[in-house]
Amino acid sequence: MTGIKLAPERKLMLFSGRAHPELAKEVANELGATLVPTKAFDFANGEIYVRFEESVRGSDAFVIQSHAAPINTWIMEQLIMIDALKRASAKRITVIIPFYGYARQDKKHRGREPISARLMADLFKTAGADRLMCVDLHTSQIQGFFDGPVDHLFALPLLADHVGNRVDRERLTVVSPDAGRVRVADQWTDRLGAPLAIIHKRRDPNVANEVSVHEVVGEVKGRTCVLVDDMIDTGGTICAAAEALFANGAADVIVAATHAVLSGPAVDRLKNSRISEVIVTNSLPIPQERQFDKLTTLSIAPTLARAITEVFEDGSVTSLFEGHG
């Protein structure tokens, strides 16, 4: 037969915003791919301009941008990139958000509050996203905010294996810094074969970022405690939790968290605390001035690259994390 053209082979194209180019380059290296050359700059009034310097028509596009500070700038840039891809006829747009901005605003605690995490999902859908890929969302329910597939990746295997190789597992206790993290901490106990402890705390509703720590539930005396959380923001929760553990006789405290937000006083608090090691991933950029001796940064790039490969090849992302969801 003549006159019939076969559909071209699908083309994986990887795009990066300006928030965390180092992570994007690592992901590209893991994939054996190159980042698509992109022209991006700010106009004098702060508006963002983006243009891709290669054709993206018919491509399987993956747009990576972590929502670092200044968070609203990088969210807007990613939305503009998605819109540009949609209008340039990319076939499928997967939005990779290692750290999902506004994830903590996932429900209404009081009247007249927004649910900003849902608004974020709506913005990405409206911009043209077909699929989201995120790492350790603050709450799993956010997956349901997006009207399309969401690949929820976990840093637990990466973080837990690092801890397991560093400490004597016989003396290890996994600690949840509050009731909301118990499920994740429980998954750590399964992987490391360690007992679980929980810190019961109560926030002061009238003071932002202030936490009152109460009793420790579980055996921590003489043990190496690993405090697990999804993020470290100002460091107040983690440092107060560590003090509570030491007050209850803990021999050592290690902190493991996926996202190193490290706002405001976080670095000074962690440096001056009795915590021996703070283990995080590079889901967010950590500038040189925010790094310190106790900080260990593990790369999430191999995890992202494997997930991208599974999506591109119509494989199973879930199979990468069986037992950790």
Contacts in CASP RR format, 6 or more apart in sequence:
PFRMAT RR
TARGET T0000
AUTHOR 0000-0000-0000
METHOD contacts of the structure
MODEL  1
MTGIKLAPERKLMLFSGRAHPELAKEVANELGATLVPTKAFDFANGEIYV
RFEESVRGSDAFVIQSHAAPINTWIMEQLIMIDALKRASAKRITVIIPFY
GYARQDKKHRGREPISARLMADLFKTAGADRLMCVDLHTSQIQGFFDGPV
DHLFALPLLADHVGNRVDRERLTVVSPDAGRVRVADQWTDRLGAPLAIIH
KRRDPNVANEVSVHEVVGEVKGRTCVLVDDMIDTGGTICAAAEALFANGA
ADVIVAATHAVLSGPAVDRLKNSRISEVIVTNSLPIPQERQFDKLTTLSI
APTLARAITEVFEDGSVTSLFEGHG
8 58 0 8 1.000
10 58 0 8 1.000
10 59 0 8 1.000
10 60 0 8 1.000
10 91 0 8 1.000
10 312 0 8 1.000
11 58 0 8 1.000
11 59 0 8 1.000
11 60 0 8 1.000
12 31 0 8 1.000
12 33 0 8 1.000
12 59 0 8 1.000
12 60 0 8 1.000
12 62 0 8 1.000
12 308 0 8 1.000
12 312 0 8 1.000
13 36 0 8 1.000
13 54 0 8 1.000
13 56 0 8 1.000
13 59 0 8 1.000
13 60 0 8 1.000
13 61 0 8 1.000
13 62 0 8 1.000
13 90 0 8 1.000
14 24 0 8 1.000
14 27 0 8 1.000
14 28 0 8 1.000
14 31 0 8 1.000
14 33 0 8 1.000
14 34 0 8 1.000
14 35 0 8 1.000
14 36 0 8 1.000
14 62 0 8 1.000
14 64 0 8 1.000
14 308 0 8 1.000
15 35 0 8 1.000
15 36 0 8 1.000
15 38 0 8 1.000
15 52 0 8 1.000
15 61 0 8 1.000
15 62 0 8 1.000
15 63 0 8 1.000
15 64 0 8 1.000
15 81 0 8 1.000
15 85 0 8 1.000
16 24 0 8 1.000
16 25 0 8 1.000
16 35 0 8 1.000
16 38 0 8 1.000
16 63 0 8 1.000
16 64 0 8 1.000
16 65 0 8 1.000
17 24 0 8 1.000
17 38 0 8 1.000
17 40 0 8 1.000
17 63 0 8 1.000
17 64 0 8 1.000
17 65 0 8 1.000
17 74 0 8 1.000
17 77 0 8 1.000
17 78 0 8 1.000
17 81 0 8 1.000
18 40 0 8 1.000
18 74 0 8 1.000
18 77 0 8 1.000
19 65 0 8 1.000
19 66 0 8 1.000
19 67 0 8 1.000
19 68 0 8 1.000
19 74 0 8 1.000
19 77 0 8 1.000
19 285 0 8 1.000
20 64 0 8 1.000
20 65 0 8 1.000
20 66 0 8 1.000
20 68 0 8 1.000
20 98 0 8 1.000
20 282 0 8 1.000
20 284 0 8 1.000
20 285 0 8 1.000
22 282 0 8 1.000
22 285 0 8 1.000
23 64 0 8 1.000
23 66 0 8 1.000
23 98 0 8 1.000
23 282 0 8 1.000
23 283 0 8 1.000
23 285 0 8 1.000
23 299 0 8 1.000
23 300 0 8 1.000
23 301 0 8 1.000
23 304 0 8 1.000
24 35 0 8 1.000
24 64 0 8 1.000
25 35 0 8 1.000
26 282 0 8 1.000
26 299 0 8 1.000
26 301 0 8 1.000
27 64 0 8 1.000
27 301 0 8 1.000
27 304 0 8 1.000
27 305 0 8 1.000
27 308 0 8 1.000
28 34 0 8 1.000
28 35 0 8 1.000
29 301 0 8 1.000
30 301 0 8 1.000
30 302 0 8 1.000
30 304 0 8 1.000
30 305 0 8 1.000
30 306 0 8 1.000
31 305 0 8 1.000
31 308 0 8 1.000
31 309 0 8 1.000
36 52 0 8 1.000
36 53 0 8 1.000
36 54 0 8 1.000
36 56 0 8 1.000
37 52 0 8 1.000
37 53 0 8 1.000
37 54 0 8 1.000
38 50 0 8 1.000
38 51 0 8 1.000
38 52 0 8 1.000
38 53 0 8 1.000
38 81 0 8 1.000
39 49 0 8 1.000
39 50 0 8 1.000
39 51 0 8 1.000
39 52 0 8 1.000
39 53 0 8 1.000
40 48 0 8 1.000
40 49 0 8 1.000
40 50 0 8 1.000
40 51 0 8 1.000
40 77 0 8 1.000
41 48 0 8 1.000
41 49 0 8 1.000
42 48 0 8 1.000
42 49 0 8 1.000
43 49 0 8 1.000
48 73 0 8 1.000
48 76 0 8 1.000
48 77 0 8 1.000
48 80 0 8 1.000
50 77 0 8 1.000
50 80 0 8 1.000
50 81 0 8 1.000
50 84 0 8 1.000
51 84 0 8 1.000
52 84 0 8 1.000
52 85 0 8 1.000
52 88 0 8 1.000
55 88 0 8 1.000
56 85 0 8 1.000
56 88 0 8 1.000
56 89 0 8 1.000
56 90 0 8 1.000
57 88 0 8 1.000
57 89 0 8 1.000
57 90 0 8 1.000
58 89 0 8 1.000
58 90 0 8 1.000
58 91 0 8 1.000
59 90 0 8 1.000
59 91 0 8 1.000
60 90 0 8 1.000
60 91 0 8 1.000
60 92 0 8 1.000
60 94 0 8 1.000
60 312 0 8 1.000
61 85 0 8 1.000
61 90 0 8 1.000
61 91 0 8 1.000
61 92 0 8 1.000
61 93 0 8 1.000
61 94 0 8 1.000
62 94 0 8 1.000
62 96 0 8 1.000
62 133 0 8 1.000
62 308 0 8 1.000
62 311 0 8 1.000
62 312 0 8 1.000
63 78 0 8 1.000
63 81 0 8 1.000
63 82 0 8 1.000
63 85 0 8 1.000
63 93 0 8 1.000
63 94 0 8 1.000
63 95 0 8 1.000
63 96 0 8 1.000
64 96 0 8 1.000
64 98 0 8 1.000
64 304 0 8 1.000
65 74 0 8 1.000
65 75 0 8 1.000
65 77 0 8 1.000
65 78 0 8 1.000
65 81 0 8 1.000
65 95 0 8 1.000
65 96 0 8 1.000
65 97 0 8 1.000
66 74 0 8 1.000
66 97 0 8 1.000
66 98 0 8 1.000
66 99 0 8 1.000
66 283 0 8 1.000
66 284 0 8 1.000
66 285 0 8 1.000
67 74 0 8 1.000
67 75 0 8 1.000
67 78 0 8 1.000
67 97 0 8 1.000
67 99 0 8 1.000
67 100 0 8 1.000
67 101 0 8 1.000
68 74 0 8 1.000
68 99 0 8 1.000
68 284 0 8 1.000
68 285 0 8 1.000
69 263 0 8 1.000
71 101 0 8 1.000
75 101 0 8 1.000
75 120 0 8 1.000
75 123 0 8 1.000
78 95 0 8 1.000
78 97 0 8 1.000
78 124 0 8 1.000
79 123 0 8 1.000
79 124 0 8 1.000
79 127 0 8 1.000
80 127 0 8 1.000
82 93 0 8 1.000
82 95 0 8 1.000
82 124 0 8 1.000
82 127 0 8 1.000
82 128 0 8 1.000
82 129 0 8 1.000
83 127 0 8 1.000
83 128 0 8 1.000
85 93 0 8 1.000
85 128 0 8 1.000
86 93 0 8 1.000
86 127 0 8 1.000
86 128 0 8 1.000
92 130 0 8 1.000
92 131 0 8 1.000
93 128 0 8 1.000
93 129 0 8 1.000
93 130 0 8 1.000
93 131 0 8 1.000
94 129 0 8 1.000
94 130 0 8 1.000
94 131 0 8 1.000
94 132 0 8 1.000
94 133 0 8 1.000
94 308 0 8 1.000
94 311 0 8 1.000
95 124 0 8 1.000
95 129 0 8 1.000
95 131 0 8 1.000
95 132 0 8 1.000
95 133 0 8 1.000
96 133 0 8 1.000
96 134 0 8 1.000
96 304 0 8 1.000
96 308 0 8 1.000
97 132 0 8 1.000
97 133 0 8 1.000
97 134 0 8 1.000
98 134 0 8 1.000
98 135 0 8 1.000
98 259 0 8 1.000
98 283 0 8 1.000
98 284 0 8 1.000
98 300 0 8 1.000
98 304 0 8 1.000
99 135 0 8 1.000
99 231 0 8 1.000
99 259 0 8 1.000
99 261 0 8 1.000
99 283 0 8 1.000
99 284 0 8 1.000
100 117 0 8 1.000
100 120 0 8 1.000
100 134 0 8 1.000
100 137 0 8 1.000
100 138 0 8 1.000
100 142 0 8 1.000
101 117 0 8 1.000
101 120 0 8 1.000
102 116 0 8 1.000
102 117 0 8 1.000
102 119 0 8 1.000
102 120 0 8 1.000
103 117 0 8 1.000
103 137 0 8 1.000
103 138 0 8 1.000
103 139 0 8 1.000
103 142 0 8 1.000
104 117 0 8 1.000
104 138 0 8 1.000
105 113 0 8 1.000
105 114 0 8 1.000
105 115 0 8 1.000
105 116 0 8 1.000
105 117 0 8 1.000
106 115 0 8 1.000
106 117 0 8 1.000
106 118 0 8 1.000
106 138 0 8 1.000
106 139 0 8 1.000
106 141 0 8 1.000
106 142 0 8 1.000
106 145 0 8 1.000
107 115 0 8 1.000
107 141 0 8 1.000
108 114 0 8 1.000
108 115 0 8 1.000
117 138 0 8 1.000
117 142 0 8 1.000
117 145 0 8 1.000
118 145 0 8 1.000
120 145 0 8 1.000
121 132 0 8 1.000
121 142 0 8 1.000
121 144 0 8 1.000
121 145 0 8 1.000
121 146 0 8 1.000
121 147 0 8 1.000
122 145 0 8 1.000
124 132 0 8 1.000
124 146 0 8 1.000
125 146 0 8 1.000
125 147 0 8 1.000
125 148 0 8 1.000
129 146 0 8 1.000
130 148 0 8 1.000
130 149 0 8 1.000
131 148 0 8 1.000
131 149 0 8 1.000
131 150 0 8 1.000
131 151 0 8 1.000
131 311 0 8 1.000
132 146 0 8 1.000
132 148 0 8 1.000
132 149 0 8 1.000
132 150 0 8 1.000
132 151 0 8 1.000
133 150 0 8 1.000
133 151 0 8 1.000
133 153 0 8 1.000
133 304 0 8 1.000
133 307 0 8 1.000
133 308 0 8 1.000
133 311 0 8 1.000
133 317 0 8 1.000
134 142 0 8 1.000
134 150 0 8 1.000
134 151 0 8 1.000
134 152 0 8 1.000
134 153 0 8 1.000
135 153 0 8 1.000
135 154 0 8 1.000
135 155 0 8 1.000
135 258 0 8 1.000
135 259 0 8 1.000
135 281 0 8 1.000
135 283 0 8 1.000
135 300 0 8 1.000
135 303 0 8 1.000
135 304 0 8 1.000
136 152 0 8 1.000
136 153 0 8 1.000
136 154 0 8 1.000
136 155 0 8 1.000
136 156 0 8 1.000
136 230 0 8 1.000
136 258 0 8 1.000
136 259 0 8 1.000
136 283 0 8 1.000
137 143 0 8 1.000
137 152 0 8 1.000
137 230 0 8 1.000
138 230 0 8 1.000
138 231 0 8 1.000
140 152 0 8 1.000
140 325 0 8 1.000
142 150 0 8 1.000
143 150 0 8 1.000
143 152 0 8 1.000
144 150 0 8 1.000
151 307 0 8 1.000
151 311 0 8 1.000
151 317 0 8 1.000
152 325 0 8 1.000
153 300 0 8 1.000
153 303 0 8 1.000
153 304 0 8 1.000
153 307 0 8 1.000
153 317 0 8 1.000
153 320 0 8 1.000
153 321 0 8 1.000
154 321 0 8 1.000
154 324 0 8 1.000
154 325 0 8 1.000
155 258 0 8 1.000
155 281 0 8 1.000
155 283 0 8 1.000
155 298 0 8 1.000
155 300 0 8 1.000
155 303 0 8 1.000
156 184 0 8 1.000
156 187 0 8 1.000
156 188 0 8 1.000
156 191 0 8 1.000
156 324 0 8 1.000
157 191 0 8 1.000
157 321 0 8 1.000
157 324 0 8 1.000
158 281 0 8 1.000
158 298 0 8 1.000
158 300 0 8 1.000
158 303 0 8 1.000
159 228 0 8 1.000
159 256 0 8 1.000
159 258 0 8 1.000
159 279 0 8 1.000
159 281 0 8 1.000
159 298 0 8 1.000
160 188 0 8 1.000
160 191 0 8 1.000
160 192 0 8 1.000
160 256 0 8 1.000
161 191 0 8 1.000
162 256 0 8 1.000
162 279 0 8 1.000
162 296 0 8 1.000
162 298 0 8 1.000
163 172 0 8 1.000
163 192 0 8 1.000
163 226 0 8 1.000
163 254 0 8 1.000
163 256 0 8 1.000
163 279 0 8 1.000
164 172 0 8 1.000
164 192 0 8 1.000
166 254 0 8 1.000
166 277 0 8 1.000
167 224 0 8 1.000
167 226 0 8 1.000
167 254 0 8 1.000
168 224 0 8 1.000
169 192 0 8 1.000
169 193 0 8 1.000
169 194 0 8 1.000
171 222 0 8 1.000
171 223 0 8 1.000
171 224 0 8 1.000
171 251 0 8 1.000
172 192 0 8 1.000
172 194 0 8 1.000
172 223 0 8 1.000
172 224 0 8 1.000
172 225 0 8 1.000
172 226 0 8 1.000
173 194 0 8 1.000
173 195 0 8 1.000
173 196 0 8 1.000
173 197 0 8 1.000
173 218 0 8 1.000
173 219 0 8 1.000
173 220 0 8 1.000
173 223 0 8 1.000
173 224 0 8 1.000
173 225 0 8 1.000
173 226 0 8 1.000
173 250 0 8 1.000
174 185 0 8 1.000
174 188 0 8 1.000
174 189 0 8 1.000
174 192 0 8 1.000
174 194 0 8 1.000
174 195 0 8 1.000
174 196 0 8 1.000
174 197 0 8 1.000
174 225 0 8 1.000
174 226 0 8 1.000
174 228 0 8 1.000
175 185 0 8 1.000
175 196 0 8 1.000
175 197 0 8 1.000
175 198 0 8 1.000
175 199 0 8 1.000
175 216 0 8 1.000
175 220 0 8 1.000
175 225 0 8 1.000
175 226 0 8 1.000
175 227 0 8 1.000
175 228 0 8 1.000
175 241 0 8 1.000
175 245 0 8 1.000
176 182 0 8 1.000
176 184 0 8 1.000
176 185 0 8 1.000
176 196 0 8 1.000
176 197 0 8 1.000
176 198 0 8 1.000
176 199 0 8 1.000
176 228 0 8 1.000
177 199 0 8 1.000
177 201 0 8 1.000
177 227 0 8 1.000
177 228 0 8 1.000
177 229 0 8 1.000
177 237 0 8 1.000
177 238 0 8 1.000
177 241 0 8 1.000
178 198 0 8 1.000
178 199 0 8 1.000
178 200 0 8 1.000
178 201 0 8 1.000
178 237 0 8 1.000
179 198 0 8 1.000
179 200 0 8 1.000
181 228 0 8 1.000
181 229 0 8 1.000
181 230 0 8 1.000
182 196 0 8 1.000
182 198 0 8 1.000
184 228 0 8 1.000
184 230 0 8 1.000
185 196 0 8 1.000
185 198 0 8 1.000
185 228 0 8 1.000
186 196 0 8 1.000
187 323 0 8 1.000
187 324 0 8 1.000
187 325 0 8 1.000
188 194 0 8 1.000
188 226 0 8 1.000
188 228 0 8 1.000
189 195 0 8 1.000
189 196 0 8 1.000
191 324 0 8 1.000
194 226 0 8 1.000
195 218 0 8 1.000
195 219 0 8 1.000
196 218 0 8 1.000
197 216 0 8 1.000
197 217 0 8 1.000
197 218 0 8 1.000
197 219 0 8 1.000
197 220 0 8 1.000
197 225 0 8 1.000
197 245 0 8 1.000
198 216 0 8 1.000
198 217 0 8 1.000
198 218 0 8 1.000
199 213 0 8 1.000
199 214 0 8 1.000
199 215 0 8 1.000
199 216 0 8 1.000
199 217 0 8 1.000
199 241 0 8 1.000
199 244 0 8 1.000
199 245 0 8 1.000
200 214 0 8 1.000
200 215 0 8 1.000
200 216 0 8 1.000
200 217 0 8 1.000
201 211 0 8 1.000
201 212 0 8 1.000
201 213 0 8 1.000
201 214 0 8 1.000
201 237 0 8 1.000
201 240 0 8 1.000
201 241 0 8 1.000
202 211 0 8 1.000
202 212 0 8 1.000
202 214 0 8 1.000
203 210 0 8 1.000
203 211 0 8 1.000
203 212 0 8 1.000
204 210 0 8 1.000
204 211 0 8 1.000
204 212 0 8 1.000
209 233 0 8 1.000
209 234 0 8 1.000
209 236 0 8 1.000
211 236 0 8 1.000
211 237 0 8 1.000
211 240 0 8 1.000
213 240 0 8 1.000
213 241 0 8 1.000
213 243 0 8 1.000
213 244 0 8 1.000
214 244 0 8 1.000
215 244 0 8 1.000
216 244 0 8 1.000
216 245 0 8 1.000
216 248 0 8 1.000
220 245 0 8 1.000
220 248 0 8 1.000
220 249 0 8 1.000
220 250 0 8 1.000
221 248 0 8 1.000
221 249 0 8 1.000
221 250 0 8 1.000
222 249 0 8 1.000
222 250 0 8 1.000
222 251 0 8 1.000
223 250 0 8 1.000
223 251 0 8 1.000
224 250 0 8 1.000
224 251 0 8 1.000
224 252 0 8 1.000
224 253 0 8 1.000
224 254 0 8 1.000
225 245 0 8 1.000
225 250 0 8 1.000
225 252 0 8 1.000
225 253 0 8 1.000
225 254 0 8 1.000
226 253 0 8 1.000
226 254 0 8 1.000
226 255 0 8 1.000
226 256 0 8 1.000
227 238 0 8 1.000
227 241 0 8 1.000
227 242 0 8 1.000
227 245 0 8 1.000
227 253 0 8 1.000
227 254 0 8 1.000
227 255 0 8 1.000
227 256 0 8 1.000
227 275 0 8 1.000
228 256 0 8 1.000
228 257 0 8 1.000
229 237 0 8 1.000
229 238 0 8 1.000
229 255 0 8 1.000
229 256 0 8 1.000
229 257 0 8 1.000
230 257 0 8 1.000
230 258 0 8 1.000
230 259 0 8 1.000
231 257 0 8 1.000
231 258 0 8 1.000
231 259 0 8 1.000
231 260 0 8 1.000
231 261 0 8 1.000
232 238 0 8 1.000
232 255 0 8 1.000
232 257 0 8 1.000
232 259 0 8 1.000
232 260 0 8 1.000
232 261 0 8 1.000
232 262 0 8 1.000
232 266 0 8 1.000
232 270 0 8 1.000
232 278 0 8 1.000
232 280 0 8 1.000
233 261 0 8 1.000
233 262 0 8 1.000
233 263 0 8 1.000
233 266 0 8 1.000
234 263 0 8 1.000
234 264 0 8 1.000
234 265 0 8 1.000
234 266 0 8 1.000
234 269 0 8 1.000
235 262 0 8 1.000
235 265 0 8 1.000
235 266 0 8 1.000
235 269 0 8 1.000
235 270 0 8 1.000
236 266 0 8 1.000
236 269 0 8 1.000
238 255 0 8 1.000
238 257 0 8 1.000
238 270 0 8 1.000
238 275 0 8 1.000
239 269 0 8 1.000
239 270 0 8 1.000
239 273 0 8 1.000
239 275 0 8 1.000
242 253 0 8 1.000
242 255 0 8 1.000
242 273 0 8 1.000
242 274 0 8 1.000
242 275 0 8 1.000
243 273 0 8 1.000
243 274 0 8 1.000
245 253 0 8 1.000
246 253 0 8 1.000
246 274 0 8 1.000
252 276 0 8 1.000
253 274 0 8 1.000
253 275 0 8 1.000
253 276 0 8 1.000
254 275 0 8 1.000
254 276 0 8 1.000
254 277 0 8 1.000
254 278 0 8 1.000
254 279 0 8 1.000
255 270 0 8 1.000
255 275 0 8 1.000
255 277 0 8 1.000
255 278 0 8 1.000
255 279 0 8 1.000
256 279 0 8 1.000
256 280 0 8 1.000
257 278 0 8 1.000
257 279 0 8 1.000
257 280 0 8 1.000
258 280 0 8 1.000
258 281 0 8 1.000
258 283 0 8 1.000
258 300 0 8 1.000
259 280 0 8 1.000
259 281 0 8 1.000
259 283 0 8 1.000
259 284 0 8 1.000
260 280 0 8 1.000
260 281 0 8 1.000
260 283 0 8 1.000
260 284 0 8 1.000
260 286 0 8 1.000
260 290 0 8 1.000
260 295 0 8 1.000
260 297 0 8 1.000
261 284 0 8 1.000
262 286 0 8 1.000
262 290 0 8 1.000
267 290 0 8 1.000
267 292 0 8 1.000
270 278 0 8 1.000
270 292 0 8 1.000
270 294 0 8 1.000
270 295 0 8 1.000
271 292 0 8 1.000
271 293 0 8 1.000
271 294 0 8 1.000
275 294 0 8 1.000
276 294 0 8 1.000
277 294 0 8 1.000
277 296 0 8 1.000
278 294 0 8 1.000
278 295 0 8 1.000
278 296 0 8 1.000
279 296 0 8 1.000
279 298 0 8 1.000
280 286 0 8 1.000
280 295 0 8 1.000
280 296 0 8 1.000
280 297 0 8 1.000
280 298 0 8 1.000
281 297 0 8 1.000
281 298 0 8 1.000
281 299 0 8 1.000
281 300 0 8 1.000
282 297 0 8 1.000
282 298 0 8 1.000
282 299 0 8 1.000
282 300 0 8 1.000
282 301 0 8 1.000
283 300 0 8 1.000
286 295 0 8 1.000
286 297 0 8 1.000
291 297 0 8 1.000
303 320 0 8 1.000
306 320 0 8 1.000
307 317 0 8 1.000
307 320 0 8 1.000
310 316 0 8 1.000
310 317 0 8 1.000
310 319 0 8 1.000
310 320 0 8 1.000
311 317 0 8 1.000
END
